[in-house]
Amino acid sequence: MPPRFTHRKSTTGCLRCKARKVKCDEQRPDCGHCTRHGVTCEWPTLKPRMYNPDKPKAVTRRPVQPSPRPSLPSPELGSMRILEMRLVHQWVTETCNTMSSAKIPTMARMWGVSVPQMAFEYEPLLHTLLALGAAHRSTLLPQEASALRPVYHGYIDSAVQRHRPVTAQLDDTTTDAVCFNTVLLSLYTLFLRSEPSKLPYNPPVMWLTLAQGIRTVIKSAYVRLVENNSPLCPLLFAAPDVWRSTDRKERIYTGPMKPLQFLLQYRPEDDAMDQETLEVYEEAVAYIERFYIAVQKGTEDYLLRRMFCGFPPVIPQAYIAYVAARRPRALVILAYAFALIHEHDDIWWLRGIPAREVEGINSLIPPQWKWLMIWPTHVISVGSAQGQEVPIPRTSTVVTESFTP
């Protein structure tokens, strides 16, 4: 009779070793036998021992993982899941606090609590938050920037793909999450202007267009949002008030200071300036005048950044078309907007952008319009628009002297 080998019976071994009636070394996630034979190692589900004669034991099949496995906190968590958790953490702990007006408690709660809650119910918003978290993290950790760039581009592509069909059918049932996503997508496109590019300069038409869409989306559901005390209300009621007035006369600045009227009067023949075109430029210049006055008064940084971001939603859509067509007057007005925010660009989604845009616009301006670009380029060089008086041309069509700040 052959000798009998005695061993302690394994009660918690893998399923394959039990079926073969061999001793399992119980090394998880893959035992020694399964590793040696190159097969999937499966384990019984760990549950409290409660006897139920009518219910068979359940078996959880584990997905095949490449060997060796990465060092993770749990074999059930993949690297992408860990990354997503990091990016959500990035948003709720840091990125949300960099949004405009986040210094106001109601706005801080909106960005840090309400928006993440909505993101778990509206996937495009969740993907936008992940993209912004990744973009912000890339600015904080330059050593991770190259690895994070495809991450935030990928998430934003997914967000836009799912968000676009929703915004194509706007009505009074438009949700808060759709509105928030529209706001954050425009912010993301502005941040993209900070990425280096070897291509010739193009005006920021995508940012202007997406930001203009904020007005369209919010307008479709404004009454319902206010009546239901939407979490979006702190954003709707925060200064500057760009949503409630549909009358252009109420939106145009009518105070005693009109420092930038020369932007309307200079070389009118270049624009074939009819009444409709004039009104488009009047609204754009009026907003920049408000902005200019706020800068001269020393308004707080976060309010000035909000005023800057409020420019595209307020201006007429035709103005964006003029920028896309590279009309000199439209480009000069935009350069003044960027110059005014230059001193206050010390936030990750705006840093370095004003100077690049002013320089880029200046490269497109024809020689006869260069005089109007002296002030924006001067502001960029000295670092501040506060205290820098704008030029006053001697005539609307011919300038005989160069402006010297």
Backbone hydrogen bonds, N-H to C=O, Kabsch-Sander energy under -0.5 kcal/mol:
donor,donor_aa,acceptor,acceptor_aa,energy
6,T,4,R,-0.7
11,T,9,K,-0.5
15,L,42,E,-2.4
18,K,14,C,-1.8
19,A,15,L,-2.2
20,R,16,R,-2.0
21,K,17,C,-0.7
21,K,18,K,-0.6
22,V,17,C,-2.3
28,R,26,E,-0.6
35,T,31,C,-2.2
36,R,32,G,-2.3
37,H,33,H,-2.1
38,G,34,C,-1.0
39,V,34,C,-2.0
42,E,40,T,-0.6
43,W,60,T,-0.6
45,T,58,A,-1.0
47,K,45,T,-0.8
50,M,48,P,-1.2
55,K,52,N,-1.4
60,T,43,W,-0.7
61,R,59,V,-0.6
62,R,60,T,-0.5
72,L,70,P,-1.2
77,L,74,S,-1.5
78,G,76,E,-0.6
82,I,78,G,-1.9
83,L,79,S,-2.2
84,E,80,M,-2.6
85,M,81,R,-2.1
86,R,82,I,-2.2
87,L,83,L,-2.3
88,V,84,E,-2.5
89,H,85,M,-2.3
90,Q,86,R,-2.4
91,W,87,L,-2.1
92,V,88,V,-2.4
93,T,89,H,-1.9
94,E,90,Q,-2.0
95,T,90,Q,-2.4
96,C,91,W,-2.7
97,N,94,E,-1.0
98,T,95,T,-2.0
99,M,96,C,-1.1
102,A,99,M,-1.9
104,I,101,S,-1.9
107,M,104,I,-0.5
108,A,104,I,-2.8
109,R,105,P,-2.4
110,M,106,T,-1.7
111,W,107,M,-2.5
112,G,108,A,-2.6
113,V,109,R,-2.5
114,S,109,R,-1.7
115,V,110,M,-2.4
117,Q,113,V,-1.9
118,M,114,S,-2.2
119,A,115,V,-2.0
120,F,116,P,-1.1
120,F,117,Q,-0.5
121,E,118,M,-1.8
122,Y,118,M,-1.4
125,L,122,Y,-0.9
126,L,119,A,-0.6
126,L,122,Y,-1.6
127,H,123,E,-2.5
128,T,124,P,-1.9
129,L,125,L,-2.4
130,L,126,L,-2.3
131,A,127,H,-2.2
132,L,128,T,-2.6
133,G,129,L,-2.7
134,A,130,L,-2.3
135,A,131,A,-2.6
136,H,132,L,-2.8
137,R,133,G,-2.4
138,S,134,A,-2.0
139,T,135,A,-1.1
139,T,136,H,-0.7
140,L,136,H,-1.4
141,L,137,R,-2.5
144,E,141,L,-2.5
145,A,142,P,-1.1
148,L,144,E,-2.3
149,R,145,A,-1.8
152,Y,148,L,-2.5
153,H,149,R,-2.0
154,G,150,P,-2.0
155,Y,151,V,-2.3
156,I,152,Y,-2.0
157,D,153,H,-2.1
158,S,154,G,-1.9
159,A,155,Y,-2.4
160,V,156,I,-2.7
161,Q,157,D,-2.3
162,R,158,S,-1.7
163,H,159,A,-2.0
164,R,160,V,-2.5
167,T,163,H,-1.9
168,A,164,R,-1.0
169,Q,166,V,-1.4
170,L,167,T,-0.5
174,T,171,D,-1.9
179,C,175,T,-1.6
180,F,176,D,-2.8
181,N,177,A,-2.4
182,T,178,V,-1.9
183,V,179,C,-1.9
184,L,180,F,-2.4
185,L,181,N,-2.4
186,S,182,T,-1.6
187,L,183,V,-1.6
188,Y,184,L,-2.2
189,T,185,L,-2.1
190,L,186,S,-1.6
191,F,187,L,-2.2
192,L,188,Y,-1.9
193,R,189,T,-0.5
193,R,190,L,-1.5
194,S,191,F,-2.4
195,E,192,L,-1.5
205,V,203,P,-2.4
208,L,204,P,-2.1
209,T,205,V,-2.7
210,L,206,M,-2.7
211,A,207,W,-2.6
212,Q,208,L,-2.0
213,G,209,T,-1.4
214,I,210,L,-0.6
214,I,211,A,-1.1
215,R,211,A,-0.7
215,R,212,Q,-0.6
216,T,212,Q,-1.1
217,V,213,G,-2.7
218,I,214,I,-2.7
219,K,215,R,-2.2
220,S,216,T,-1.3
221,A,217,V,-0.6
221,A,218,I,-1.1
222,Y,218,I,-0.6
222,Y,219,K,-0.6
225,L,221,A,-2.6
226,V,222,Y,-2.3
227,E,223,V,-2.6
228,N,224,R,-2.3
229,N,226,V,-1.5
230,S,225,L,-2.9
233,C,230,S,-2.2
235,L,232,L,-1.2
236,L,232,L,-1.8
237,F,233,C,-2.6
238,A,234,P,-0.8
242,V,240,P,-1.1
246,T,244,R,-0.6
248,R,246,T,-0.6
250,E,247,D,-1.3
251,R,247,D,-1.1
252,I,248,R,-1.6
258,K,256,P,-0.5
261,Q,258,K,-1.0
263,L,260,L,-1.7
264,L,261,Q,-1.8
265,Q,261,Q,-1.3
266,Y,262,F,-1.8
267,R,396,S,-2.4
270,D,267,R,-1.6
271,D,268,P,-1.3
272,A,269,E,-0.6
273,M,268,P,-1.3
274,D,272,A,-1.2
278,L,274,D,-2.4
279,E,275,Q,-2.2
280,V,276,E,-1.6
281,Y,277,T,-2.1
282,E,278,L,-2.5
283,E,279,E,-1.8
284,A,280,V,-1.6
285,V,281,Y,-3.0
286,A,282,E,-2.6
287,Y,283,E,-1.9
288,I,284,A,-1.9
289,E,285,V,-2.4
290,R,286,A,-1.9
291,F,287,Y,-2.2
292,Y,288,I,-2.9
293,I,289,E,-2.5
294,A,290,R,-2.3
295,V,291,F,-2.2
296,Q,292,Y,-2.2
297,K,293,I,-1.6
298,G,295,V,-1.5
299,T,294,A,-2.2
304,L,300,E,-2.0
305,R,301,D,-2.5
306,R,302,Y,-1.7
307,M,303,L,-2.4
308,F,304,L,-2.5
309,C,305,R,-2.5
310,G,306,R,-1.7
311,F,307,M,-0.5
311,F,308,F,-1.4
314,V,310,G,-1.2
314,V,311,F,-0.6
315,I,311,F,-2.0
319,Y,316,P,-1.0
320,I,316,P,-0.8
321,A,317,Q,-1.4
322,Y,318,A,-1.9
323,V,319,Y,-2.1
324,A,320,I,-2.6
325,A,321,A,-1.9
326,R,323,V,-1.6
327,R,322,Y,-2.4
331,L,327,R,-2.2
332,V,328,P,-2.7
333,I,329,R,-2.3
334,L,330,A,-1.9
335,A,331,L,-2.2
336,Y,332,V,-2.0
337,A,333,I,-1.7
338,F,334,L,-2.1
339,A,335,A,-2.4
340,L,336,Y,-2.1
341,I,337,A,-1.1
342,H,338,F,-0.7
342,H,339,A,-0.7
344,H,341,I,-1.4
345,D,342,H,-1.3
347,I,345,D,-2.1
350,L,347,I,-2.2
351,R,347,I,-2.0
353,I,350,L,-1.9
356,R,352,G,-1.4
357,E,353,I,-2.6
358,V,354,P,-2.5
359,E,355,A,-2.3
360,G,356,R,-2.3
361,I,357,E,-3.0
362,N,358,V,-2.4
363,S,359,E,-1.3
364,L,360,G,-0.6
364,L,361,I,-1.5
365,I,361,I,-1.1
369,W,366,P,-2.0
370,K,366,P,-0.6
370,K,367,P,-1.2
372,L,369,W,-1.2
373,M,370,K,-1.5
374,I,371,W,-1.2
377,T,373,M,-2.1
378,H,374,I,-2.2
379,V,375,W,-2.5
380,I,376,P,-2.0
381,S,377,T,-1.7
382,V,378,H,-2.3
383,G,379,V,-2.1
388,Q,385,A,-1.9
389,E,387,G,-0.9
400,T,398,V,-0.5
